[in-house]
Structures are given as structure tokens and as C-alpha cells.
Amino acid sequence: MKYAAAWANIACEVLETPYPYGAGHASYGPDDVDVTPDRLHPAFHGSYDWHSSAHMQWSLVRLLALAPDQVGERPVAVLEQRLTPEAIGAEVAYLRERPSYERPYGWAWAAMLVAAGQKTDWADALAPLGEVIGELVLRWLPKQAYPVRHGVHLNSAFALALLFEAYDELGRADVVDAIRTRALEWFGNDTAYDTRFEPSGTDFLSPALSEAELMRRVLPDGEFASWLAKFLPGLGKDAHLHLLDVPITDNSGDGQLAHLSGLALSRAWQLRTIAPAVPDVAAVLRAGADRQVNAVLPTVTGGDFMSTHWLVSFALLADQA
């Protein structure tokens, strides 16, 4: 992998940066106000917040699998400090006490970490985390009447796509079937999606492409191609072409504006995965994906902390698509 060493190095660097940290902790009383990062979250501290810590650790596990000779021993040392039975046990207890914490985005990335860690020395320690998130997903989906369709953390389609992948790899057919059922209920009849108003000012996801990426997973290939033609008619030809353009990005240290760099990478990932369903314009979609990746790559490792603390994971998704 061309960028494995640099990506692993920046992931370790941000995970070892304790502050700033956004805890997202809801205090239940005056004795519940200590938000010291490594006390509150012994596994998922550093890297600014819980979900970023989880998915940057996923990035390290994936990089160790993809390019072990390039990334060296530093990622192993970082992960060994965090992915212990005691630390994961504390995270599991926290999620049980606060069952909507990090729902669904953080859940999805933590489940991806569990799935990626199955063949590592951390598999046994991570297993309870996968179990509790699976339980939470099964309790949540029947209660969520409507999907969230905006382009930030609560986006339902993005989270369900990652959860589907993770629990499929973990062999949890019950969770996979529940996700497939909900995805079809929420999105199966969507047609002529209007993308004129993408992106919003702080998006790191395209609502349209995130939905398409989820449906690619839950539908057979032929059915997905038919669904996509109805959902985004003219994709790559005379419509939705702005989804292929590089968004205006910002690396000033504003965490919300930094999201737009992630949008370029998530679009690239999703354009590459759906391209085979539209073979006549697949090259156009891939070219759009390439432009977006190339524009943001310097920021992935050389940007402000508010960019570098999370972008590697999205670059890795795009790189492996």
C-alpha cells in the first residue's frame, strides 16, 4: 500500500493525543462529571472523540492486516494499551448504562473494529463489544420509525452499511437480517432522489450515495442496478454530476468545516463501489472518485488535528473500494 506507513503513523499520533477531547458524556448527577478521557473511556480516548478513536483503531487493525511490513510495531503497541479485556469491559458497561450513546455512527465503527480484529490477538477482548452493540442494534431498529437522511453522524444509511458488513463478517445472521429488513423498508421504494441541495455546509457524507451504498449491500446485483437507475436516474451522464466534483474544503482547524474533506473521501468510496452497477458510466464515476481523493490526500496526514484525527479511516475506505 502506497500510504500505509504514513497513515499508520498519523493514526498513532492522533490516538496518543489526549486533548482536545469531546467526551459527549451526559452527566447523571453532581458525582458524574469527571470526563477525563482515559478514565471515562479507557479504550476509546484520544483522537478527539469516542467514535474517531474507535475508527482510527479500526484503521490500525486494517493496516496491520494489509501492510504489516510497512506500518511497523508502533500500531501494535498503541492497540495493546487499549484493546484489553478490562478496557473493553469498561466500554461495554458504559454502553449498557447509556444505550443511545454514539448511536448509530459510533456503534458502526466499533462493530467494524470488532470484525477486523477477529483474527488478531485482540479478538477475545473485543468480542463482548460486538455482542453489546448487536443487542443495541436489535433493540433500536424496531423503535426508529424513520431514517435520518442528512450528511453527518446520525445518517442511518451509512451506519447500517457498516453494521451490515461487520455483523456479516461476525456471522450474526440475526443482526444482518434485521438491518436488511429495515433498509428495504426505509429505502427500497425511493425514486428520483433530488441531489441538488448536496452538500450541506458541514456534510462528510452524501445522503444519496450513502443510501446507494447501503442498498448495494442488501440487494442482489441485478436488483440493485434496477433500484439505482430509478433512485439516481442519469447518474454520470446528465444528472447528479456535482456529486463527482471536489467539494470546497477547509483545513483551518474548524472541526465542522473539516467535515467537507471527509465528504470527498466518502464520496470517492461510494462512487467506486456503486460504479459496477452502471457500467456505461463506471469510468466517469471512478474518475470523479479519483479527483476527490487526490484533492484531499495531503490533508489526511498533513492537515490540522481537526482533520487528521479521523480522515485516515475514510481514506482507507476509498483506497480499498
C-alpha positions as CSV (number, residue, x, y, z in Angstrom):
1,M,0.0,0.0,0.0
2,K,1.4,3.3,-1.1
3,Y,0.3,5.3,2.0
4,A,0.3,2.6,4.7
5,A,3.2,3.8,6.7
6,A,2.1,7.5,6.7
7,W,-1.5,6.6,7.5
8,A,-0.4,4.3,10.4
9,N,1.9,6.9,11.8
10,I,-0.7,9.7,11.8
11,A,-3.3,7.3,13.3
12,C,-0.9,6.5,16.2
13,E,-0.1,10.2,16.6
14,V,-3.7,11.3,17.0
15,L,-4.6,8.4,19.2
16,E,-1.8,9.4,21.5
17,T,-3.0,13.0,21.6
18,P,-5.2,13.2,24.7
19,Y,-6.6,16.7,24.2
20,P,-8.7,18.3,22.8
21,Y,-11.3,15.6,23.6
22,G,-15.0,15.8,23.1
23,A,-16.5,13.4,25.6
24,G,-20.2,13.6,24.7
25,H,-20.9,12.4,28.2
26,A,-24.3,13.1,29.7
27,S,-23.9,13.5,33.4
28,Y,-26.5,11.9,35.6
29,G,-25.7,13.8,38.8
30,P,-23.1,16.0,40.5
31,D,-20.8,13.0,41.2
32,D,-20.8,12.1,37.4
33,V,-18.9,15.0,36.0
34,D,-15.4,13.6,35.6
35,V,-14.8,13.4,31.9
36,T,-11.0,12.7,32.0
37,P,-10.7,10.9,28.7
38,D,-8.8,7.7,29.6
39,R,-10.8,7.3,32.8
40,L,-14.1,7.7,31.1
41,H,-13.2,5.7,28.0
42,P,-10.1,3.5,28.7
43,A,-10.3,2.0,25.2
44,F,-11.7,4.9,23.1
45,H,-9.8,8.0,24.2
46,G,-7.5,10.2,22.2
47,S,-8.3,11.1,18.6
48,Y,-10.7,13.8,19.8
49,D,-13.8,11.7,20.5
50,W,-15.1,8.2,21.1
51,H,-16.1,7.4,17.5
52,S,-13.0,8.7,16.0
53,S,-10.9,6.8,18.4
54,A,-12.8,3.6,17.5
55,H,-12.4,4.0,13.8
56,M,-8.8,5.1,13.9
57,Q,-8.1,1.9,15.8
58,W,-10.0,0.1,13.1
59,S,-7.7,1.8,10.6
60,L,-4.6,0.5,12.5
61,V,-6.0,-3.1,12.6
62,R,-6.8,-3.0,8.9
63,L,-3.3,-1.5,8.0
64,L,-1.6,-4.2,10.1
65,A,-3.5,-6.8,8.0
66,L,-2.9,-5.1,4.7
67,A,0.7,-4.0,5.0
68,P,2.3,-5.3,8.2
69,D,5.8,-4.8,6.9
70,Q,5.2,-1.1,6.2
71,V,3.5,0.0,9.4
72,G,6.0,-1.4,11.9
73,E,5.4,-2.1,15.6
74,R,4.0,1.2,16.8
75,P,0.4,0.4,16.0
76,V,0.6,-2.9,17.9
77,A,1.9,-1.0,21.0
78,V,-0.9,1.5,20.7
79,L,-3.6,-1.1,20.3
80,E,-2.3,-3.3,23.1
81,Q,-2.7,-0.5,25.6
82,R,-6.4,-0.1,24.7
83,L,-7.8,-3.3,23.5
84,T,-7.5,-5.1,26.8
85,P,-10.4,-7.1,28.5
86,E,-10.5,-4.5,31.2
87,A,-10.7,-1.5,28.9
88,I,-13.3,-3.1,26.6
89,G,-15.3,-4.3,29.6
90,A,-15.5,-0.7,30.8
91,E,-16.7,0.4,27.4
92,V,-19.3,-2.3,27.3
93,A,-20.6,-1.3,30.7
94,Y,-20.8,2.3,29.6
95,L,-22.9,1.4,26.6
96,R,-25.2,-0.7,28.6
97,E,-25.7,2.2,31.0
98,R,-26.2,4.6,28.1
99,P,-27.8,2.6,25.3
100,S,-28.2,5.5,22.9
101,Y,-24.6,6.7,23.3
102,E,-22.9,7.0,19.9
103,R,-25.9,5.6,18.1
104,P,-25.6,4.7,15.3
105,Y,-22.3,6.1,14.0
106,G,-20.0,5.1,16.8
107,W,-21.7,1.7,17.1
108,A,-21.0,1.1,13.4
109,W,-17.3,1.9,13.7
110,A,-16.9,0.0,16.9
111,A,-18.5,-3.1,15.3
112,M,-16.2,-2.7,12.3
113,L,-13.2,-2.8,14.7
114,V,-14.6,-6.0,16.3
115,A,-15.0,-7.6,12.9
116,A,-11.5,-6.5,11.8
117,G,-10.0,-7.8,15.0
118,Q,-11.4,-11.4,14.7
119,K,-8.1,-12.9,13.6
120,T,-5.9,-10.9,15.9
121,D,-4.7,-11.3,19.5
122,W,-7.4,-8.8,20.5
123,A,-10.3,-10.9,19.3
124,D,-11.4,-12.3,22.7
125,A,-11.2,-8.9,24.3
126,L,-13.2,-7.3,21.6
127,A,-15.9,-9.9,21.4
128,P,-18.1,-8.5,24.2
129,L,-18.2,-5.1,22.5
130,G,-19.6,-6.8,19.3
131,E,-22.2,-8.6,21.4
132,V,-23.4,-5.5,23.2
133,I,-23.6,-3.4,20.0
134,G,-25.5,-6.2,18.3
135,E,-28.0,-6.2,21.2
136,L,-28.4,-2.5,21.0
137,V,-29.0,-2.6,17.2
138,L,-31.7,-5.2,17.5
139,R,-33.4,-3.1,20.2
140,W,-33.0,0.2,18.3
141,L,-34.2,-0.7,14.8
142,P,-37.8,-1.6,15.6
143,K,-38.1,1.7,17.5
144,Q,-36.7,4.0,14.9
145,A,-39.7,4.9,12.7
146,Y,-37.9,7.0,10.1
147,P,-34.4,7.1,8.7
148,V,-32.1,10.0,9.3
149,R,-31.1,11.3,5.8
150,H,-28.7,14.2,6.5
151,G,-24.9,14.0,5.8
152,V,-23.4,13.8,9.3
153,H,-23.1,11.3,12.1
154,L,-26.7,10.3,12.6
155,N,-27.1,9.3,8.9
156,S,-28.9,6.0,9.0
157,A,-27.8,4.5,5.7
158,F,-24.1,5.0,6.4
159,A,-24.2,3.3,9.8
160,L,-26.4,0.5,8.6
161,A,-23.9,-0.2,5.7
162,L,-21.0,-0.6,8.1
163,L,-23.1,-2.6,10.6
164,F,-24.2,-4.9,7.9
165,E,-20.6,-5.5,6.8
166,A,-19.4,-6.0,10.4
167,Y,-22.1,-8.4,11.5
168,D,-22.0,-10.3,8.3
169,E,-18.2,-10.9,9.0
170,L,-19.1,-11.8,12.6
171,G,-21.6,-14.4,11.5
172,R,-24.6,-12.7,13.2
173,A,-27.4,-13.5,10.8
174,D,-30.0,-12.1,13.2
175,V,-28.4,-8.6,13.1
176,V,-27.8,-8.8,9.3
177,D,-31.4,-9.8,8.6
178,A,-32.7,-7.0,10.8
179,I,-30.6,-4.5,9.0
180,R,-31.6,-5.8,5.6
181,T,-35.3,-5.7,6.5
182,R,-35.1,-2.1,7.8
183,A,-33.1,-0.9,4.9
184,L,-35.7,-2.3,2.4
185,E,-38.5,-0.7,4.4
186,W,-36.8,2.7,4.7
187,F,-35.2,3.0,1.2
188,G,-36.5,0.2,-1.1
189,N,-39.1,2.3,-2.8
190,D,-37.1,5.6,-3.1
191,T,-37.0,7.0,-6.6
192,A,-35.8,10.1,-8.3
193,Y,-33.7,11.4,-5.4
194,D,-33.1,15.1,-5.6
195,T,-29.4,15.8,-5.0
196,R,-29.5,19.5,-6.0
197,F,-29.0,20.5,-2.3
198,E,-26.0,18.4,-1.6
199,P,-23.7,19.1,0.1
200,S,-24.9,20.9,3.2
201,G,-22.3,23.1,4.8
202,T,-20.8,20.5,7.2
203,D,-21.5,17.2,5.5
204,F,-19.0,14.4,5.5
205,L,-21.4,12.1,3.8
206,S,-23.6,12.3,0.7
207,P,-27.1,11.3,1.7
208,A,-27.7,10.0,-1.8
209,L,-24.5,8.0,-2.2
210,S,-24.7,6.6,1.4
211,E,-28.2,5.3,0.7
212,A,-27.0,3.8,-2.6
213,E,-24.0,2.1,-0.9
214,L,-26.3,0.5,1.7
215,M,-28.7,-0.8,-0.9
216,R,-25.8,-2.2,-2.9
217,R,-25.2,-4.5,0.1
218,V,-28.8,-5.6,0.8
219,L,-30.0,-6.2,-2.8
220,P,-28.8,-8.8,-5.3
221,D,-26.6,-7.3,-8.0
222,G,-29.3,-7.2,-10.7
223,E,-31.9,-5.8,-8.4
224,F,-29.5,-3.1,-7.1
225,A,-28.8,-1.9,-10.7
226,S,-32.5,-1.5,-11.3
227,W,-33.0,0.2,-8.0
228,L,-30.1,2.6,-8.6
229,A,-31.4,3.5,-12.1
230,K,-34.7,4.6,-10.5
231,F,-33.1,6.2,-7.5
232,L,-30.4,8.3,-9.3
233,P,-31.6,8.4,-12.9
234,G,-28.9,9.9,-15.2
235,L,-26.1,9.3,-12.8
236,G,-22.8,10.1,-14.5
237,K,-24.5,11.5,-17.6
238,D,-26.7,14.5,-17.4
239,A,-27.7,14.5,-13.7
240,H,-26.1,14.4,-10.3
241,L,-22.7,15.4,-11.8
242,H,-22.0,17.7,-8.9
243,L,-21.6,14.5,-6.7
244,L,-18.4,13.9,-8.8
245,D,-16.9,17.3,-8.1
246,V,-14.4,18.1,-5.4
247,P,-16.2,19.9,-2.6
248,I,-14.8,23.2,-1.3
249,T,-12.7,22.0,1.7
250,D,-11.3,23.8,4.8
251,N,-8.3,22.9,6.8
252,S,-8.3,25.9,9.1
253,G,-8.9,23.9,12.3
254,D,-12.7,24.4,12.3
255,G,-13.9,20.9,13.1
256,Q,-17.3,21.3,11.4
257,L,-15.8,22.7,8.2
258,A,-13.2,19.9,8.2
259,H,-16.1,17.5,7.5
260,L,-16.0,18.5,3.8
261,S,-12.6,16.8,3.4
262,G,-14.3,13.6,4.6
263,L,-17.1,14.2,2.2
264,A,-14.6,14.0,-0.7
265,L,-13.3,10.7,0.6
266,S,-16.7,9.1,1.4
267,R,-18.0,10.1,-2.0
268,A,-15.0,8.5,-3.6
269,W,-15.5,5.3,-1.7
270,Q,-19.2,5.1,-2.6
271,L,-18.7,6.1,-6.2
272,R,-16.2,3.3,-6.6
273,T,-18.4,0.7,-5.0
274,I,-21.6,1.5,-7.0
275,A,-19.7,2.0,-10.3
276,P,-20.1,-1.6,-11.4
277,A,-23.9,-1.3,-11.3
278,V,-23.7,1.4,-14.1
279,P,-21.1,0.0,-16.5
280,D,-21.8,2.6,-19.2
281,V,-20.6,5.4,-16.9
282,A,-18.4,3.5,-14.5
283,A,-15.3,5.2,-15.8
284,V,-16.9,8.6,-15.3
285,L,-17.7,7.7,-11.7
286,R,-14.2,6.4,-11.0
287,A,-12.6,9.5,-12.5
288,G,-14.8,11.6,-10.2
289,A,-13.7,9.5,-7.2
290,D,-10.0,9.8,-8.2
291,R,-10.3,13.6,-8.3
292,Q,-11.8,13.8,-4.9
293,V,-9.2,11.5,-3.3
294,N,-6.3,13.3,-4.9
295,A,-7.5,16.7,-3.8
296,V,-7.8,15.7,-0.1
297,L,-4.8,13.3,0.3
298,P,-2.4,15.9,1.6
299,T,-4.8,16.8,4.4
300,V,-5.1,13.2,5.6
301,T,-1.7,13.3,7.1
302,G,-0.6,16.9,6.9
303,G,-3.7,18.8,7.9
304,D,-4.8,20.3,11.2
305,F,-5.6,17.9,14.0
306,M,-9.3,18.5,13.4
307,S,-8.8,16.9,10.0
308,T,-6.1,14.3,10.8
309,H,-7.8,12.8,13.9
310,W,-10.3,11.0,11.6
311,L,-9.6,11.2,7.9
312,V,-7.4,8.1,7.6
313,S,-10.4,5.9,8.1
314,F,-12.2,7.4,5.2
315,A,-9.1,7.4,3.0
316,L,-8.8,3.7,3.8
317,L,-12.4,3.0,2.8
318,A,-11.8,4.8,-0.5
319,D,-8.5,3.1,-1.1
320,Q,-9.8,-0.3,-0.6
321,A,-13.0,0.1,-2.7
